[in-house]
């Protein structure tokens, strides 16, 4: 498959449409070595040296500050965007719009015709970087965001409140699942900035989090959702089972089906595809770098065609 990658480095370039089946090539990161060194630092030391390093590479609009009270790193690039773990620095090092465009391509959002006021469901929201995609696309949306990890949830709240592309939001600190539960075990790998509701190799911490069905949280049958973005480190099948009653009101579903399920690191592609196909969704896009499938709801007449 031929690699396809638009120009991310110039944030003034508009988001381009690409083929619906593609492998995104990876542009060379000149700062990769520097970022690997910076990731060993933390706190105010990391923030100070990250700002200096950005200047060395000509990224003059980006600066980093550490908020000791929130235990968050705040990246300034016209607006503030936060992250909780030093290893996340690389995601914002080239600027917020570049990060937003990158995620838009990875999740195939460039294939969807969004309009201002669209409602988005972000499952596995992490620190809320998906909002940067709508900033890059110059769209203003409502977001329902779900993230159980405490540190990431703190960053998520800050980012949804500060992003100009978000005109309304609800942030839910719960783990979505196929059934409701007062306490699910959530596995954390702090050194890798990784987490999952399923047991994962290398997890060193465990916490209890509330588990909920998505369709027990979003219960209105009069609300239409333009997109459900789902990235849950292998728990995608269970989350979709718990969302079954809301799926008829969703236009598109972008699902990360990469090899992340449990300690065996399996792909959820078969389970996700079979489940959604049986409920009137068809595959309209595939990104082969991150292993993302884009599904369209065939029963909704207003769903726009993709390229």
C-alpha positions as CSV (number, residue, x, y, z in Angstrom):
1,X,0.0,0.0,0.0
2,X,1.4,3.4,-0.9
3,X,2.1,5.7,2.0
4,X,0.2,8.9,2.0
5,X,1.0,11.9,4.2
6,X,-0.1,15.5,3.7
7,X,2.1,18.4,4.9
8,X,1.6,18.6,8.6
9,X,4.6,20.9,9.3
10,X,2.9,24.0,7.9
11,X,-0.1,24.5,10.2
12,X,-1.5,27.1,7.7
13,X,-2.2,24.3,5.2
14,X,-5.8,23.3,5.2
15,X,-6.8,19.8,6.1
16,X,-6.7,17.7,2.9
17,X,-8.9,14.7,2.0
18,X,-7.0,11.5,1.3
19,X,-7.9,8.0,0.1
20,X,-10.2,6.1,2.4
21,X,-7.8,3.2,2.5
22,X,-4.3,4.3,3.2
23,X,-1.2,3.9,5.3
24,X,0.0,7.2,6.7
25,X,3.7,7.7,6.1
26,X,5.6,9.1,9.1
27,X,7.5,12.4,8.6
28,X,11.0,12.4,10.0
29,X,11.1,14.1,13.4
30,X,14.3,16.1,13.6
31,X,13.7,16.6,17.3
32,X,13.3,12.9,18.1
33,X,16.6,12.5,20.0
34,X,15.9,15.7,21.9
35,X,12.4,14.5,22.9
36,X,13.7,11.2,24.2
37,X,16.1,13.1,26.5
38,X,13.4,15.5,27.6
39,X,11.0,12.7,28.4
40,X,13.4,11.7,31.2
41,X,12.9,15.0,32.9
42,X,9.8,16.1,34.8
43,X,8.1,19.0,36.5
44,X,9.4,22.5,36.1
45,X,12.7,21.2,34.7
46,X,11.0,19.5,31.8
47,X,8.9,22.6,31.1
48,X,11.8,24.9,31.0
49,X,14.0,22.7,28.8
50,X,11.1,21.8,26.5
51,X,10.5,25.5,25.8
52,X,14.2,26.1,25.1
53,X,14.3,23.0,22.8
54,X,11.3,24.3,20.8
55,X,13.2,27.5,20.1
56,X,16.2,25.5,19.0
57,X,14.1,23.8,16.3
58,X,12.4,27.0,15.2
59,X,9.1,26.3,16.9
60,X,8.8,29.7,18.4
61,X,5.1,29.8,19.1
62,X,5.2,26.9,21.6
63,X,6.1,27.2,25.3
64,X,5.6,24.8,28.2
65,X,4.8,25.5,31.9
66,X,4.3,23.1,34.8
67,X,1.3,23.7,37.0
68,X,2.3,22.3,40.4
69,X,-1.2,22.6,41.8
70,X,-2.9,20.5,39.0
71,X,0.2,18.4,38.4
72,X,-0.2,19.2,34.7
73,X,2.1,20.4,31.9
74,X,0.5,23.4,30.1
75,X,1.5,23.9,26.4
76,X,0.9,27.4,25.1
77,X,0.3,27.8,21.4
78,X,-2.2,30.7,21.1
79,X,-4.4,28.6,23.4
80,X,-3.5,26.4,26.4
81,X,-3.5,22.6,26.1
82,X,-2.5,20.3,29.0
83,X,-1.0,16.9,29.4
84,X,-0.3,14.9,32.5
85,X,2.7,12.7,31.7
86,X,6.2,13.7,30.4
87,X,6.1,11.1,27.7
88,X,3.2,12.9,26.1
89,X,5.4,16.0,25.3
90,X,6.1,14.8,21.7
91,X,2.4,15.0,20.8
92,X,2.4,18.8,21.2
93,X,6.0,19.7,20.5
94,X,5.2,20.9,16.9
95,X,2.1,22.9,17.9
96,X,-1.5,22.3,18.6
97,X,-2.8,22.5,15.0
98,X,-0.1,20.0,13.8
99,X,-1.2,17.6,16.5
100,X,-4.9,18.1,15.6
101,X,-4.3,17.5,11.9
102,X,-2.3,14.4,12.7
103,X,-5.2,12.9,14.7
104,X,-7.8,13.9,12.1
105,X,-5.9,11.9,9.5
106,X,-5.3,8.9,11.8
107,X,-9.0,8.7,12.8
108,X,-10.1,9.4,9.2
109,X,-12.0,12.5,10.3
110,X,-11.0,14.2,7.0
111,X,-13.5,11.9,5.3
112,X,-16.5,13.3,7.2
113,X,-18.2,16.6,6.4
114,X,-18.5,18.2,9.9
115,X,-20.6,21.3,10.5
116,X,-20.6,23.7,13.5
117,X,-22.8,22.4,16.3
118,X,-22.2,18.7,15.6
119,X,-22.2,16.4,18.6
120,X,-19.2,14.2,19.2
121,X,-18.7,11.2,21.5
122,X,-15.1,10.7,22.5
123,X,-14.5,7.4,24.2
124,X,-11.0,6.9,25.5
125,X,-10.5,10.7,25.4
126,X,-7.3,10.7,27.3
127,X,-6.4,14.3,27.7
128,X,-8.8,15.5,25.1
129,X,-6.5,15.9,22.1
130,X,-9.4,15.1,19.7
131,X,-10.6,18.6,20.3
132,X,-7.5,19.9,18.5
133,X,-8.7,18.1,15.4
134,X,-11.8,20.2,15.3
135,X,-9.7,23.3,15.9
136,X,-7.5,22.2,12.9
137,X,-10.7,21.7,10.8
138,X,-12.1,25.0,12.0
139,X,-15.3,23.5,13.3
140,X,-17.0,24.1,16.7
141,X,-18.6,21.1,18.3
142,X,-20.2,19.7,21.4
143,X,-18.2,16.8,23.0
144,X,-19.2,14.0,25.4
145,X,-15.9,12.8,26.6
146,X,-15.1,9.6,28.7
147,X,-11.8,8.9,30.5
148,X,-11.3,6.9,33.7
149,X,-7.6,7.6,34.3
150,X,-7.3,10.3,37.1
151,X,-4.4,12.3,35.7
152,X,-5.6,12.3,32.1
153,X,-9.1,13.2,33.3
154,X,-7.8,16.3,35.0
155,X,-6.0,17.4,31.8
156,X,-9.2,16.5,29.8
157,X,-11.3,18.9,31.8
158,X,-8.8,21.7,31.4
159,X,-8.5,21.1,27.6
160,X,-12.2,20.9,26.9
161,X,-12.8,24.1,28.9
162,X,-10.0,26.0,27.1
163,X,-10.3,24.8,23.4
164,X,-12.0,27.4,21.1
165,X,-13.4,24.5,19.0
166,X,-15.5,23.2,21.9
167,X,-18.8,25.1,22.4
168,X,-20.1,22.7,25.0
169,X,-18.9,19.5,26.7
170,X,-19.5,17.0,29.4
171,X,-16.5,15.1,30.9
172,X,-17.3,11.7,32.5
173,X,-14.7,10.0,34.7
174,X,-16.0,6.5,34.2
175,X,-14.9,3.3,32.4
176,X,-17.4,2.4,29.7
177,X,-18.3,-1.3,29.7
178,X,-21.0,-3.8,28.6
179,X,-22.7,-3.5,32.0
180,X,-22.9,-1.2,35.0
181,X,-20.6,-1.8,37.9
182,X,-19.6,0.0,41.1
183,X,-16.0,-0.9,40.8
184,X,-14.0,-2.2,37.8
185,X,-10.3,-2.8,38.0
186,X,-8.3,-0.3,35.9
187,X,-4.7,-1.2,35.1
188,X,-2.0,1.5,34.8
189,X,1.5,1.7,33.4
190,X,2.7,5.1,34.6
191,X,6.2,4.8,33.1
192,X,4.6,4.3,29.7
193,X,1.7,6.6,30.1
194,X,-0.6,3.7,29.3
195,X,-3.7,2.2,30.9
196,X,-6.6,-0.2,30.2
197,X,-9.7,-1.8,31.7
198,X,-8.2,-5.1,30.7
199,X,-5.1,-6.7,32.3
200,X,-2.0,-5.5,30.3
201,X,1.6,-6.6,30.3
202,X,3.7,-4.4,32.5
203,X,1.0,-2.8,34.6
204,X,2.3,-1.7,37.9
205,X,-0.7,0.0,39.4
206,X,-4.4,-0.9,39.8
207,X,-7.3,1.4,40.8
208,X,-11.1,0.9,41.1
209,X,-13.2,2.9,38.7
210,X,-17.0,3.0,38.1
211,X,-18.2,1.1,35.0
212,X,-21.2,2.3,33.0
213,X,-23.0,1.4,29.8
214,X,-22.8,4.3,27.3
215,X,-26.5,4.1,26.6
216,X,-27.3,4.4,30.3
217,X,-25.5,7.8,30.3
218,X,-26.6,9.1,26.9
219,X,-30.3,8.2,27.0
220,X,-32.0,10.8,24.8
221,X,-33.5,9.5,21.6
222,X,-33.8,13.0,20.2
223,X,-30.1,13.8,20.0
224,X,-28.1,12.9,16.8
225,X,-24.3,12.3,17.1
226,X,-22.1,13.0,14.1
227,X,-19.2,10.8,15.4
228,X,-18.4,8.2,18.0
229,X,-14.6,8.0,18.3
230,X,-13.6,4.8,20.2
231,X,-10.1,4.0,21.4
232,X,-10.1,1.8,24.5
233,X,-6.9,-0.3,24.5
234,X,-8.7,-3.5,23.4
235,X,-12.0,-3.0,25.3
236,X,-13.9,-1.8,22.2
237,X,-16.2,-4.9,21.8
238,X,-17.6,-4.5,25.4
239,X,-18.0,-0.8,25.0
240,X,-20.0,-1.2,21.8
241,X,-22.2,-3.8,23.5
242,X,-22.9,-1.2,26.2
243,X,-23.7,1.4,23.5
244,X,-26.2,-0.7,21.5
245,X,-29.2,1.5,22.2
246,X,-27.4,4.7,21.2
247,X,-25.9,3.4,18.0
248,X,-28.9,4.1,15.8
249,X,-28.4,7.8,16.5
250,X,-24.7,7.9,15.4
251,X,-23.7,8.8,11.9
252,X,-20.0,7.6,12.0
253,X,-17.9,5.5,14.2
254,X,-14.1,5.7,14.1
255,X,-12.6,2.7,16.0
256,X,-9.0,1.9,16.8
257,X,-8.8,-1.9,16.4
258,X,-5.0,-2.1,16.9
259,X,-3.3,-5.0,18.6
260,X,-3.9,-3.9,22.2
261,X,-6.4,-6.4,23.7
262,X,-5.1,-7.9,26.9
263,X,-1.7,-9.4,27.6
264,X,-1.9,-11.3,24.3
265,X,-2.1,-8.0,22.5
266,X,-4.9,-9.1,20.1
267,X,-6.7,-7.0,17.5
268,X,-10.4,-6.3,18.0
269,X,-11.1,-6.0,14.3
270,X,-13.2,-9.2,13.9
271,X,-15.4,-8.5,16.9
272,X,-15.9,-4.8,16.1
273,X,-16.6,-5.4,12.4
274,X,-19.1,-8.2,13.0
275,X,-20.9,-6.4,15.7
276,X,-21.3,-3.1,13.8
277,X,-22.1,-4.8,10.5
278,X,-25.0,-6.7,12.1
279,X,-26.4,-3.3,13.2
280,X,-26.4,-1.5,9.9
281,X,-22.9,0.0,9.7
282,X,-20.5,-0.5,6.8
283,X,-16.8,0.1,6.6
284,X,-16.0,3.2,4.6
285,X,-12.4,3.8,5.5
286,X,-9.2,2.1,6.9
287,X,-6.0,3.7,8.1
288,X,-3.3,1.1,8.2
289,X,-0.8,2.9,10.4
290,X,-2.8,3.1,13.6
291,X,-5.3,0.4,12.5
292,X,-8.4,2.5,12.5
293,X,-11.7,1.6,10.8
294,X,-14.3,4.2,9.9
295,X,-17.9,3.0,9.8
296,X,-21.0,4.8,8.4
297,X,-24.5,4.2,9.6
298,X,-26.4,3.0,6.5
299,X,-29.8,3.6,8.0
300,X,-29.4,7.4,8.5
301,X,-30.3,9.1,5.2
302,X,-28.4,12.3,6.0
303,X,-25.1,10.5,6.6
304,X,-22.7,12.0,4.1
305,X,-20.8,9.9,1.6
306,X,-17.0,9.7,2.1
307,X,-14.4,9.8,-0.7
